[in-house]
């Protein structure tokens, strides 16, 4: 009994000392506590919006931690095909998602279109070159145009469609400087390494170093939609479904709208 009292006294003394010095006691997690970490592979243009949504989700679902891999949709598709431990994929185009579906790499019942976007022509904010339309990119003063690599970057695919439909693709190709993601394209224009660039309107909105000079008409390119789906090989399918469902609630959608995205119907 005396030994027990001494141990109790020492334990209380240790707690008092820890609190006095502003230290935190490490309390072991209950044996039945469970925590799940999921990996979201998402198009680069979603970075700011998803990062703002993240703390809201993790507060609402305390047992789930979310990690992100932001990149161009093409490389993300390839990573999934090569077995990367992705739980949910959000692409900036249907082509990459279609490719995964054909290989049975996504759960088709979880696939749906989440967002829409528009295509913007941007120039460095201090540029004095008189361009107000995509057609004026043929101006000899425009020597470098930054665009995404069409085979792997959806924004580049849409840009190529715009130039082709306007009948100026062949004329502009010698000016192209290819980026490996839409954010790489934006960075080229911000730094002045390109006279103009084609990005999403949402990318133009977050930068104070570029100015948006034109928006592509929707009939100049394929519809810009962001499909998402849970990956078949995911070990955390239920948590991934929970996250996907959260992205459709009014709170998350208001954040997407703030960044300029449209909500897919």
Buried (B, 14 or more C-beta within 10 A) or exposed (E): EEEEEEEEEEEEEEEEEEEEEEEEEEEEEEEEEEEBEBBBBBBBBBBBBBEBBBEBBBEEBEEBBBEBBBBBBBBBBBBBEEEBBBBBBBBBBBBBBBBBBEEEBBBEEBBEBBBBBBBBBBBBEEBEBEBEEBEBBBEEEBEBBBBBBBEBBBBBBBBBBBBEBBEBBEEBEEBBBBBBBBBBBBBBBBEBEBBBBBBBBBBBBBBEBBBBBBBBEEEBBEEBBBBBBBBBBBEBBEBBBBBBEBBBEEEBBEBBEEBBBBBBE
